[in-house]
Amino acid sequence: MKSKKKILIVDSHPLVREKLSKLINLEEDVHVCGGTEDVQDALERIEEHKPDLAIVDIKQRTHQGLDSIRAIRTRFPGVSVLVVSLHDGARFVEMAIQAGANGYLDKQMAATRIMTAIRTVLRGDVYRDRQDSD
């Protein structure tokens, strides 16, 4: 049996972490290995759990999301990063990709597209949810 890909969720809202976890854990090929609200804790959890993917909100209470992406990608280059954010528009997508994200998903679309985005990023492709201009 093939092992499940591990996912860590970094979002300042506990309800978002919980709902994303429940949705993801319904799938047979992936599971959530943890969740946290800030990048400092995320870095420790990445070290501990060795996830394949970190889902990161671009805006966090204690840290700027773009800096979080850079910190994760610098310290753990093998961990893919999928941004899930309320910020929409091509400018935010490109900023996240330039910071090192492997994909970007609008939170308003997350329930219907999260698994497509996750699988796209896990197979090594870039996922861009929004292509419109600001």
Sequence and secondary structure as in RCSB ss.txt:
>XXXX:A:sequence
MKSKKKILIVDSHPLVREKLSKLINLEEDVHVCGGTEDVQDALERIEEHKPDLAIVDIKQRTHQGLDSIRAIRTR
FPGVSVLVVSLHDGARFVEMAIQAGANGYLDKQMAATRIMTAIRTVLRGDVYRDRQDSD
>XXXX:A:secstr
    EEEEEE S HHHHHHHHHHHTTSSSEEEEEEESSHHHHHHHHHHH  SEEEE SB SSSBHHHHHHHHHHH
 TTSEEEEEES  SHHHHHHHHHHT SEEEEGGGHHHHHHHHHHHHHTT  EES     
